[in-house]
Amino acid sequence: MRSELNQTSLIDRYLFRQLDEEETQVFEAKLLVNEALAEKVAAQRLAHRLIRRHIQAEERHRFETIYRLLITDTTFADQIKKIFA
């Protein structure tokens, strides 16, 4: 279990470009010869991408909600109209 956590941490450091040049070269050499490791890296990369998309969707929803609240607030809408009039 501990070694798996260490490997996950190492993969994260690789994906986030936190390894130094030598560590990166060693890790990439391991990727070439270790198919299981390459699959784990691909899976972790996909997980990061999905997490980013989820966060972006949540942020977009939050901004849309704020926009709807502000635009329906007549005081705010009037102030914006005055600014751009």
C-alpha positions in Angstrom: 0.0 0.0 0.0 2.8 2.4 0.9 4.7 1.8 -2.2 1.6 2.3 -4.3 1.1 5.7 -2.6 4.7 6.6 -3.3 4.3 5.6 -6.9 1.1 7.7 -7.2 2.9 10.6 -5.7 5.8 10.1 -8.1 3.4 10.0 -11.1 1.8 13.3 -9.9 5.2 14.9 -9.6 6.0 13.8 -13.1 2.6 15.0 -14.5 2.9 18.3 -12.8 6.6 18.7 -14.0 7.9 18.8 -10.4 10.8 16.4 -11.0 14.2 17.7 -11.8 15.8 16.9 -15.1 17.6 13.7 -14.0 14.5 12.3 -12.2 12.4 13.0 -15.3 14.8 11.2 -17.5 14.9 8.2 -15.2 11.1 8.1 -14.9 10.6 8.4 -18.7 13.1 5.5 -19.2 11.0 3.4 -16.8 7.9 4.3 -18.8 9.5 2.9 -21.9 10.2 -0.5 -20.4 7.3 -0.8 -17.9 3.9 -1.0 -19.6 2.0 -1.2 -16.3 3.6 2.0 -15.2 2.8 3.7 -18.5 -0.8 2.6 -18.1 -0.9 4.0 -14.6 0.4 7.3 -15.8 -2.2 7.4 -18.6 -5.0 6.7 -16.1 -3.7 9.3 -13.7 -3.4 11.9 -16.5 -7.0 11.1 -17.5 -8.2 11.4 -13.9 -6.5 14.9 -13.6 -8.2 16.0 -16.9 -11.6 14.8 -15.6 -11.2 16.6 -12.3 -10.2 19.8 -14.1 -13.3 19.6 -16.4 -15.5 19.0 -13.3 -14.1 22.0 -11.5 -14.5 24.1 -14.6 -18.1 23.1 -15.0 -18.7 23.9 -11.3 -17.1 27.3 -11.7 -19.1 28.0 -14.9 -22.3 27.1 -13.1 -21.4 29.3 -10.1 -20.7 32.3 -12.4 -23.9 31.8 -14.3 -25.8 31.7 -11.1 -24.1 34.9 -9.9 -24.8 36.6 -13.3 -28.5 35.6 -13.1 -28.8 37.0 -9.6 -27.1 40.2 -10.5 -28.9 40.8 -13.8 -32.3 40.3 -12.1 -31.4 42.8 -9.3 -32.9 46.0 -10.7 -30.5 48.2 -8.7 -27.5 46.4 -10.1 -28.9 46.4 -13.7 -29.7 50.1 -13.5 -26.1 50.9 -12.3 -24.6 48.9 -15.2 -26.9 50.6 -17.7 -25.7 54.0 -16.3 -22.1 53.0 -16.6 -22.5 52.0 -20.3 -25.0 54.6 -21.3 
